[in-house]
Amino acid sequence: MAQQHLDPPTDPAADPRTGPGPVSEDALAEYLRAQATEFLRSLRQHREAGEGGPPARARSRAEEGGTADDSGDAALALRRSARRISGTLHTFRALLDAEWSDAMRPELAWLSGTLAREHAYAARLDRLLFALHRLSGSSAFPTQTTGAAEGAGTRGRAGVPERGNLTVGAAKAGALLERQLTLARTRAHSAALQALGSSRFHAVADSVALLASEVPLTPAAATADLRLPAAAAEERLTDAVAALPLVTAGHPYNAEALVHGLSPDPAPHPQDGPWHQVRLLLRLHRYAREVLHGEDAPVDVRLLAAGQALNQHRDASEAAAAAAAAARTPRIAPATAYALGVLHADQRHEVEAARFAFQQSWQKQAVGTP
């Protein structure tokens, strides 16, 4: 399946997506002030809700782009604003005070990453337990049974030994995953609370508060056209997508993707890195569009579908890694290891499905008429 790309417009003024004229520095300053104000509002909601409670209920990270209105979603709104400020500082770095921008970006990335871990572990556990339910063929998660009961159950399902083994091992596999991921989630919750009470976070909050009132633009920003750095961000995204194996993603089965699945090497899957990078570049492109268009930014359905596919890709990749890590636990029962192996393979197939979905959505964008 050959990939086709439309040539991007050489003159930014000819790009119908950004209008007939240049976009001035005011749009950048307004966007950054709005995100800084949202950050401070979310921080106030988070403090009013109380920071010492139990970990918040899990929500899929694919929903992170939505607006969080209630206090229970204050941490998600904090992350949302921090990501947008950091991404905008990256894309429009040449128009901002370099020293200030370079100091702010890693701090915002630290904050966003620290707040993300608790929700990531909770969503990952939900995803894996749901997959175990589906793979074991049970409407409810199988309860822990005695050895005698397990023996009776396997004898009754002698005609389908693999399905029976998975069902037997699913309970222990689920319990193992729940122990590991709940512990990780609890530690992430504690780390987030410590971070929000640290002097490092207060320094970040003070910097954002200053940003809400004054944006440190360079003198060159007065005559700059914001469409040029935004177009550069889109070009980086297009180049990264062009380097992806989209032809391979168009096939229903990629056996090479399973080769490293249960390798003793705990390093990330070698095929996943470029896809994760494209996801980050797509996010920067979306934020740049928000800067150019403000609150009236048109919804690009194809970009939305591509982003959702890449979020699913990330979630499935990390879930597969968690299943593989659990399978490396010493002295687990063979049925448990088997269930985790099947679960890992299932999530790697979900990775392939997400790549196929991205390929389909991106090809629609690539061959569309100008």
C-alpha positions as CSV (number, residue, x, y, z in Angstrom):
1,M,0.0,0.0,0.0
2,A,1.9,3.1,-1.2
3,Q,1.8,6.1,1.0
4,Q,0.8,9.4,-0.7
5,H,1.4,12.8,0.6
6,L,0.2,16.2,-0.6
7,D,2.9,18.8,-0.9
8,P,2.5,21.3,1.9
9,P,1.9,24.9,0.8
10,T,5.2,26.8,0.4
11,D,3.7,30.1,1.3
12,P,2.0,30.1,4.8
13,A,-0.4,32.9,3.6
14,A,-1.7,30.4,1.0
15,D,-2.7,27.9,3.7
16,P,-6.5,28.0,4.0
17,R,-6.3,26.6,7.5
18,T,-4.8,29.7,9.1
19,G,-6.6,32.4,7.1
20,P,-5.3,34.9,4.6
21,G,-3.1,37.0,6.8
22,P,-0.2,36.5,9.3
23,V,-0.9,35.6,12.9
24,S,0.7,38.0,15.4
25,E,2.3,37.6,18.7
26,D,-0.9,38.5,20.5
27,A,-2.4,35.1,19.7
28,L,0.6,33.4,21.4
29,A,0.4,35.7,24.5
30,E,-3.3,35.2,24.8
31,Y,-3.1,31.4,24.6
32,L,-0.3,31.2,27.2
33,R,-2.1,33.5,29.6
34,A,-5.3,31.4,29.2
35,Q,-3.5,28.1,29.9
36,A,-1.7,29.6,32.9
37,T,-5.0,30.9,34.2
38,E,-6.5,27.4,33.8
39,F,-3.5,25.9,35.6
40,L,-4.0,28.2,38.6
41,R,-7.8,27.5,38.6
42,S,-7.2,23.8,38.6
43,L,-4.6,24.1,41.3
44,R,-7.1,25.9,43.5
45,Q,-9.8,23.3,42.8
46,H,-7.3,20.5,43.7
47,R,-6.5,22.2,47.0
48,E,-10.1,22.8,47.8
49,A,-10.9,19.1,47.1
50,G,-8.2,18.0,49.6
51,E,-4.9,16.4,48.6
52,G,-4.7,13.7,51.2
53,G,-7.5,11.4,50.2
54,P,-7.3,8.0,48.5
55,P,-6.2,7.7,44.9
56,A,-8.7,9.0,42.5
57,R,-10.9,6.8,40.4
58,A,-9.2,5.6,37.2
59,R,-10.0,7.2,33.9
60,S,-8.6,6.2,30.5
61,R,-5.7,8.4,29.4
62,A,-7.4,8.5,26.0
63,E,-9.8,11.0,27.7
64,E,-7.1,13.4,28.9
65,G,-7.9,15.9,26.2
66,G,-11.4,16.7,27.6
67,T,-12.2,19.6,29.9
68,A,-12.3,18.8,33.6
69,D,-15.0,20.8,35.4
70,D,-15.4,19.2,38.8
71,S,-12.8,19.1,41.6
72,G,-12.3,15.4,41.2
73,D,-10.7,16.0,37.8
74,A,-8.5,18.9,39.0
75,A,-5.3,16.9,38.7
76,L,-6.2,16.0,35.1
77,A,-6.9,19.7,34.3
78,L,-3.5,20.6,35.9
79,R,-1.7,18.1,33.6
80,R,-3.7,19.3,30.6
81,S,-2.6,22.9,31.1
82,A,0.9,22.0,32.0
83,R,1.2,19.9,28.7
84,R,-0.2,22.8,26.6
85,I,2.1,25.4,28.2
86,S,5.2,23.1,27.8
87,G,4.3,22.2,24.2
88,T,3.7,25.8,23.2
89,L,7.0,26.8,24.7
90,H,8.7,24.1,22.6
91,T,7.0,25.0,19.3
92,F,7.4,28.8,19.6
93,R,10.7,28.8,21.5
94,A,12.3,31.3,19.1
95,L,9.7,33.9,20.0
96,L,10.1,33.6,23.8
97,D,12.8,34.3,26.3
98,A,15.1,31.3,25.7
99,E,16.5,31.1,29.3
100,W,13.1,31.3,30.9
101,S,11.5,28.9,28.4
102,D,14.3,26.3,28.8
103,A,14.0,26.4,32.5
104,M,10.2,26.1,32.5
105,R,9.7,23.2,30.1
106,P,11.5,20.4,32.1
107,E,9.7,21.5,35.3
108,L,6.3,21.3,33.6
109,A,7.2,17.9,32.1
110,W,8.2,16.7,35.6
111,L,4.9,17.9,37.0
112,S,2.8,16.4,34.2
113,G,4.6,13.1,34.4
114,T,4.4,12.9,38.2
115,L,0.6,13.5,38.2
116,A,0.1,11.1,35.3
117,R,1.5,8.0,36.9
118,E,-1.3,7.2,39.3
119,H,-4.0,7.4,36.6
120,A,-1.8,5.4,34.2
121,Y,-1.4,2.5,36.6
122,A,-5.2,2.5,37.5
123,A,-6.2,2.6,33.8
124,R,-3.6,-0.1,33.0
125,L,-5.0,-2.4,35.6
126,D,-8.6,-1.9,34.4
127,R,-7.5,-2.7,30.9
128,L,-5.6,-5.9,31.8
129,L,-8.4,-7.2,34.0
130,F,-11.0,-6.5,31.3
131,A,-8.8,-8.4,28.8
132,L,-8.5,-11.3,31.2
133,H,-12.3,-11.4,31.5
134,R,-12.7,-11.5,27.8
135,L,-9.9,-14.0,27.1
136,S,-11.1,-16.4,29.9
137,G,-14.7,-16.4,28.5
138,S,-16.2,-15.4,31.9
139,S,-18.7,-12.7,32.5
140,A,-17.2,-12.1,35.9
141,F,-13.6,-12.4,37.0
142,P,-13.0,-16.0,38.3
143,T,-12.6,-16.2,42.1
144,Q,-9.7,-17.9,43.8
145,T,-10.4,-21.6,44.1
146,T,-8.8,-24.5,45.9
147,G,-6.7,-27.1,44.3
148,A,-9.5,-29.7,44.3
149,A,-12.0,-27.3,42.8
150,E,-9.4,-26.3,40.1
151,G,-8.9,-30.0,39.3
152,A,-12.7,-30.6,39.0
153,G,-13.0,-27.5,36.7
154,T,-10.2,-28.7,34.3
155,R,-11.7,-32.2,34.1
156,G,-15.0,-30.7,33.1
157,R,-13.3,-28.7,30.3
158,A,-11.1,-31.4,29.0
159,G,-12.3,-30.7,25.4
160,V,-10.8,-27.2,25.5
161,P,-7.6,-27.5,27.6
162,E,-6.1,-24.2,26.5
163,R,-9.3,-22.2,27.3
164,G,-9.5,-24.1,30.6
165,N,-5.9,-23.4,31.5
166,L,-6.4,-19.7,30.8
167,T,-9.5,-19.6,33.0
168,V,-7.7,-21.4,35.8
169,G,-4.6,-19.2,35.6
170,A,-6.6,-16.0,35.0
171,A,-7.6,-15.6,38.6
172,K,-4.0,-15.8,39.9
173,A,-2.7,-13.7,37.0
174,G,-5.3,-11.1,37.8
175,A,-4.4,-11.2,41.5
176,L,-0.7,-10.8,40.7
177,L,-1.3,-7.9,38.3
178,E,-3.6,-6.2,40.9
179,R,-1.0,-6.5,43.6
180,Q,1.8,-5.1,41.5
181,L,-0.2,-2.3,39.8
182,T,-2.1,-1.3,43.0
183,L,1.2,-1.0,44.8
184,A,2.7,1.0,42.0
185,R,-0.4,3.2,41.9
186,T,-0.3,3.8,45.7
187,R,3.4,4.8,45.4
188,A,2.6,7.1,42.5
189,H,-0.2,8.7,44.6
190,S,2.2,9.3,47.5
191,A,4.8,10.7,45.1
192,A,2.2,13.1,43.5
193,L,1.2,14.4,47.0
194,Q,4.8,14.9,47.9
195,A,5.5,16.7,44.6
196,L,2.5,19.0,45.1
197,G,3.8,20.0,48.5
198,S,7.4,20.5,47.5
199,S,9.3,23.7,47.0
200,R,9.9,22.6,43.4
201,F,6.2,22.6,42.6
202,H,5.7,26.0,44.4
203,A,8.4,27.4,42.2
204,V,6.6,26.1,39.1
205,A,3.3,27.5,40.3
206,D,4.9,30.9,40.9
207,S,6.3,30.9,37.4
208,V,2.9,30.0,35.9
209,A,1.3,32.8,38.0
210,L,3.7,35.3,36.5
211,L,3.0,33.9,33.0
212,A,-0.7,34.6,33.6
213,S,0.1,38.3,33.8
214,E,3.1,38.7,31.6
215,V,4.4,36.6,28.7
216,P,8.2,37.0,28.2
217,L,8.2,37.5,24.4
218,T,11.4,38.5,22.5
219,P,11.6,41.7,20.5
220,A,11.6,39.6,17.3
221,A,8.1,38.3,18.2
222,A,6.6,41.7,17.4
223,T,7.1,41.1,13.6
224,A,6.9,37.4,13.6
225,D,4.2,35.3,11.9
226,L,3.1,32.4,14.2
227,R,2.2,30.3,11.2
228,L,5.8,29.7,10.4
229,P,6.8,27.8,13.6
230,A,3.4,26.1,13.5
231,A,4.1,24.9,10.0
232,A,7.5,23.6,11.1
233,A,5.8,21.6,13.8
234,E,3.5,20.1,11.2
235,E,6.4,19.3,9.0
236,R,8.2,17.4,11.8
237,L,5.0,15.4,12.3
238,T,4.7,14.6,8.6
239,D,8.4,13.5,8.4
240,A,8.0,11.3,11.5
241,V,4.9,9.6,10.0
242,A,6.7,9.1,6.7
243,A,9.3,7.1,8.6
244,L,6.8,4.8,10.1
245,P,6.2,1.3,8.6
246,L,2.7,2.2,7.5
247,V,2.7,-0.6,4.9
248,T,3.4,-3.1,7.7
249,A,0.7,-1.5,9.8
250,G,-1.8,-2.1,6.9
251,H,-1.4,-5.9,7.3
252,P,-3.6,-7.6,9.9
253,Y,-0.8,-9.5,11.5
254,N,2.8,-8.5,12.3
255,A,4.6,-11.5,13.6
256,E,7.8,-9.5,14.1
257,A,6.1,-7.5,16.8
258,L,5.8,-10.5,19.0
259,V,9.4,-11.7,18.8
260,H,10.7,-9.5,21.7
261,G,7.5,-9.9,23.8
262,L,8.7,-12.1,26.6
263,S,12.4,-11.5,26.2
264,P,14.3,-11.3,29.5
265,D,15.4,-7.8,28.5
266,P,12.9,-5.4,30.2
267,A,13.7,-2.6,27.7
268,P,10.7,-1.1,25.8
269,H,9.6,-2.9,22.7
270,P,11.9,-1.8,19.8
271,Q,9.0,-1.2,17.4
272,D,7.1,1.2,19.7
273,G,9.5,4.1,20.0
274,P,8.8,5.8,16.7
275,W,5.1,5.5,17.2
276,H,5.3,7.1,20.6
277,Q,7.3,9.9,19.1
278,V,4.7,10.5,16.4
279,R,2.1,10.7,19.2
280,L,4.0,13.5,20.9
281,L,4.6,15.3,17.6
282,L,0.9,15.1,16.8
283,R,0.1,16.6,20.2
284,L,2.5,19.5,19.5
285,H,0.8,20.0,16.1
286,R,-2.6,20.1,17.8
287,Y,-1.5,22.7,20.4
288,A,0.0,24.9,17.6
289,R,-3.3,24.8,15.8
290,E,-5.0,25.9,19.1
291,V,-2.6,28.9,19.3
292,L,-3.3,29.9,15.7
293,H,-7.1,29.6,15.9
294,G,-7.8,30.3,19.6
295,E,-11.2,29.1,20.9
296,D,-12.5,28.9,17.3
297,A,-10.0,26.2,16.3
298,P,-11.8,23.8,13.9
299,V,-12.0,20.2,14.9
300,D,-10.0,18.1,12.5
301,V,-11.8,14.7,12.7
302,R,-8.9,12.9,11.0
303,L,-6.4,14.3,13.4
304,L,-8.7,13.4,16.3
305,A,-9.0,9.8,15.0
306,A,-5.3,9.6,14.6
307,G,-4.6,10.8,18.1
308,Q,-7.1,8.4,19.6
309,A,-5.4,5.5,17.7
310,L,-2.0,6.5,19.0
311,N,-3.4,6.8,22.6
312,Q,-4.7,3.3,22.2
313,H,-1.4,2.2,20.9
314,R,0.4,3.7,23.9
315,D,-2.0,2.1,26.4
316,A,-1.8,-1.4,24.8
317,S,2.0,-1.2,24.6
318,E,2.3,-0.3,28.2
319,A,-0.3,-3.0,29.2
320,A,1.7,-5.6,27.3
321,A,4.9,-4.6,29.1
322,A,3.1,-4.9,32.4
323,A,1.9,-8.4,31.6
324,A,5.4,-9.4,30.5
325,A,6.9,-8.0,33.7
326,A,4.4,-10.0,35.8
327,A,5.2,-13.1,33.8
328,R,8.9,-12.7,34.8
329,T,7.9,-12.9,38.5
330,P,9.8,-15.8,40.1
331,R,8.1,-19.0,41.2
332,I,4.7,-18.4,39.7
333,A,2.5,-21.3,38.7
334,P,2.6,-22.6,35.1
335,A,-1.1,-21.8,34.6
336,T,-0.5,-18.2,35.8
337,A,2.5,-17.8,33.5
338,Y,0.4,-19.1,30.6
339,A,-2.4,-16.7,31.2
340,L,0.0,-13.8,31.4
341,G,1.6,-14.9,28.1
342,V,-1.7,-15.0,26.4
343,L,-2.6,-11.7,27.9
344,H,0.7,-10.2,26.6
345,A,0.0,-11.5,23.1
346,D,-3.5,-10.1,23.2
347,Q,-2.2,-6.6,24.1
348,R,0.5,-6.8,21.4
349,H,-2.3,-7.6,18.9
350,E,-4.1,-4.5,20.3
351,V,-1.0,-2.5,19.5
352,E,-1.2,-3.8,15.9
353,A,-4.9,-2.9,15.7
354,A,-4.1,0.6,16.9
355,R,-1.4,1.0,14.2
356,F,-3.8,-0.2,11.6
357,A,-6.4,2.3,12.8
358,F,-3.8,5.1,12.7
359,Q,-2.7,4.1,9.2
360,Q,-6.3,4.2,8.0
361,S,-7.0,7.6,9.4
362,W,-3.7,9.1,8.3
363,Q,-4.1,7.8,4.7
364,K,-7.4,9.5,4.5
365,Q,-5.7,12.8,5.4
366,A,-2.8,12.1,3.1
367,V,-4.8,11.5,-0.1
368,G,-7.5,14.0,0.6
369,T,-8.1,16.7,-2.0
370,P,-6.6,20.2,-1.3
